[in-house]
Every structure is written in C-alpha cells, then in structure tokens.
Amino acid sequence: MNLLLIRLIIFAVLFFAGLKLYRMYREWKLDREGPRQAGDAQANRMVRCRWCQVHLPEEDALRVRGDWFCSGDHRDKYLAERQEEEQETHHEQHNDKRGE
C-alpha cells in the first residue's frame, strides 16, 4: 500500500510539474507573438505611389517630401517632371514681367 501511495504522489507531482511547464511555455509563446503581430499590423499599412497610383506596403515604399513611390525609377520620373514644371512656371513668370 505504501508503494502505491508513493507512486501516486510521484505521478501527481510529475503531472502538475508538466502542467506548470506547459502553461509557462504557452505564456512565453504568447508574449513573443504579441509584439510581432503588432509590428505586422504596422507593416501592413498600405500607401499609394504618387507616379503610378499602385498601392503597396509602407515598408516597401520610398518616401520623398511627403510623397510615396513604389520604386526609385518612379520617384526620379516624378521629381524630374515636377522640376520641369517649376522651370516652366518660372520662365512664364519671368516673361510676363518682361511684357509689362
């Protein structure tokens, strides 16, 4: 009878130790996944390319002067076009002043 009781106590101790380890592992795993999921939500924010209007994740986009671009090529095209427009506007203003 004593041997049976000792085995039962050992089994109970091992069972509760295993249960405690399982709960600790589960809590550790949830703690690890929590910040990663929050980071994924931020990474999933979508932005639109100023040049081609394609939507892409913010982490993959380039940002220049508050505008988003899907590639360096589109950024360069947009900035070159914008610079040309500014030069044309400057020349028109300069010519208007001469005509007065």
C-alpha positions in Angstrom: 0.0 0.0 0.0 2.8 2.4 0.8 4.4 1.8 -2.6 1.1 2.5 -4.4 0.8 5.8 -2.4 4.3 6.8 -3.2 3.8 6.1 -6.9 0.6 8.1 -6.9 2.3 11.1 -5.2 5.2 10.9 -7.7 2.7 10.8 -10.6 0.8 13.8 -9.2 4.0 15.8 -8.8 5.1 15.0 -12.3 1.7 15.8 -13.7 1.5 19.2 -12.0 5.1 20.0 -12.9 4.3 19.2 -16.6 1.2 21.3 -16.4 3.1 24.2 -15.0 5.8 23.9 -17.7 3.1 23.8 -20.4 1.5 26.9 -19.0 4.8 28.7 -18.8 5.7 27.8 -22.4 2.2 28.9 -23.6 2.6 32.2 -21.8 6.1 32.7 -23.2 4.9 32.0 -26.7 2.0 34.4 -26.5 4.4 37.1 -25.1 6.7 36.6 -28.1 4.0 36.6 -30.7 2.2 39.7 -29.3 4.8 42.4 -30.3 5.4 40.7 -33.7 1.7 40.8 -34.6 1.6 44.5 -33.6 4.6 45.1 -35.8 2.9 43.2 -38.7 -0.1 45.4 -38.4 2.1 48.5 -38.8 4.0 46.9 -41.7 0.7 46.1 -43.5 -0.2 49.8 -43.8 -0.7 50.5 -47.5 0.4 53.6 -49.3 -0.1 54.8 -52.9 2.7 55.5 -55.4 2.5 59.2 -56.5 3.5 58.3 -60.0 1.6 55.1 -61.0 -1.1 55.1 -58.2 -0.3 51.5 -57.3 -0.8 50.6 -53.6 2.0 48.8 -51.7 3.1 48.1 -48.1 4.6 51.2 -46.5 7.7 49.1 -45.6 8.4 48.6 -49.3 7.8 52.1 -50.4 10.1 55.1 -50.8 9.1 58.4 -49.2 10.3 61.8 -50.5 8.9 65.2 -49.4 5.7 63.5 -48.1 5.0 61.6 -51.3 5.3 57.8 -51.6 6.8 55.9 -54.5 6.9 52.2 -55.4 10.4 52.4 -56.9 13.4 54.7 -57.4 12.6 55.0 -61.1 9.1 56.4 -60.4 10.5 58.7 -57.7 13.0 60.1 -60.2 10.4 60.5 -63.0 8.1 62.3 -60.7 10.8 64.6 -59.4 12.1 65.3 -62.9 8.6 66.2 -64.2 8.0 68.4 -61.2 11.3 70.2 -61.7 10.4 70.8 -65.4 7.0 72.2 -64.4 8.7 74.5 -61.9 11.1 75.7 -64.5 8.3 76.4 -67.0 6.3 78.3 -64.4 9.4 80.3 -63.5 10.0 81.2 -67.3 6.4 82.1 -67.7 6.5 84.4 -64.7 9.8 85.9 -66.0 8.3 86.5 -69.5 5.2 88.1 -68.0 7.3 90.6 -66.1 9.2 91.5 -69.3 6.0 92.0 -71.3 4.7 94.6 -68.8 
